[in-house]
């Protein structure tokens, strides 16, 4: 159960880092907030792998991660298009994905 709590904490860190980017205009602070958001996302991905390793057989976990990576690569193709949108909207999309992921952990 502690691993789920840690996962939620990492997702909250990612969500807070991404949400704060909407309101910040200082370039040095933007870099720090991006680093915080990336730390939250990568930490949550690592914890998801650890949680699946504890509860799901390895073959099934690997297949699920391959499917998740394929979906992620598909949506990565839309990143340049999303990046061209007006400034608050790309971060709102990132916040929406982070909040949806956080909601799915409950």
C-alpha positions in Angstrom: 0.0 0.0 0.0 2.9 2.4 0.6 4.0 2.1 -3.1 0.5 3.5 -4.1 1.0 6.4 -1.8 4.4 7.1 -3.2 3.0 6.9 -6.7 0.3 9.5 -5.8 3.0 11.8 -4.3 5.1 11.6 -7.5 2.0 12.4 -9.6 1.2 15.3 -7.4 4.8 16.6 -7.8 4.4 16.4 -11.5 1.0 18.0 -11.4 2.2 20.9 -9.2 5.3 21.5 -11.4 3.2 21.6 -14.6 0.5 23.7 -13.1 3.0 26.3 -11.8 4.4 26.6 -15.3 1.3 28.4 -16.5 1.8 31.3 -14.2 5.6 31.7 -14.3 7.4 34.0 -16.8 11.0 33.9 -15.5 13.1 31.6 -17.8 15.3 30.3 -14.9 12.3 29.4 -12.8 10.6 27.8 -15.8 13.6 25.4 -16.2 13.4 24.5 -12.5 9.6 23.8 -12.8 10.1 21.7 -15.9 12.8 19.7 -14.0 10.3 19.2 -11.1 7.5 18.1 -13.4 9.9 15.6 -15.3 11.1 14.3 -11.9 7.5 13.6 -10.9 6.6 11.9 -14.2 9.8 9.7 -14.3 9.4 8.8 -10.6 5.8 7.8 -11.1 6.8 5.7 -14.2 9.4 3.9 -12.2 7.0 3.2 -9.3 4.4 1.9 -11.7 7.0 -0.6 -12.9 7.8 -1.6 -9.3 4.1 -1.9 -8.4 3.4 -4.1 -11.4 6.4 -6.2 -10.7 5.0 -6.9 -7.2 1.5 -7.8 -8.2 1.4 -8.9 -11.9 3.4 -11.7 -13.5 6.4 -10.5 -15.5 5.1 -11.5 -19.0 1.9 -9.7 -18.5 3.6 -6.6 -17.1 6.0 -6.4 -20.0 3.1 -6.7 -22.5 1.2 -4.0 -20.7 4.3 -1.7 -20.8 4.8 -2.3 -24.5 1.2 -1.3 -25.2 1.6 1.8 -23.0 4.8 2.8 -24.7 3.2 2.3 -28.1 0.3 4.6 -27.1 2.7 7.1 -25.7 4.7 7.1 -28.9 1.5 7.6 -30.9 0.5 10.7 -28.9 4.1 12.0 -29.0 3.5 12.6 -32.7 1.0 15.3 -31.7 3.5 17.1 -29.5 4.6 19.7 -32.1 1.0 20.5 -32.9 0.2 21.0 -29.2 3.3 23.1 -28.8 2.1 25.6 -31.4 -1.1 26.3 -29.5 -1.5 29.5 -27.4 0.6 29.4 -24.2 -1.8 28.3 -21.5 -3.4 25.5 -23.5 -0.4 23.1 -23.9 0.2 23.2 -20.1 -3.5 22.7 -19.5 -3.3 19.6 -21.6 -0.4 18.3 -19.6 -2.2 19.1 -16.4 -5.2 17.2 -17.7 -3.2 14.1 -18.4 -1.5 14.3 -15.0 -4.8 14.8 -13.2 -6.4 12.0 -15.1 -3.6 9.6 -14.2 -3.8 10.7 -10.6 -7.5 10.1 -10.6 -7.0 6.6 -12.1 -4.8 5.6 -9.2 -7.6 5.9 -6.7 
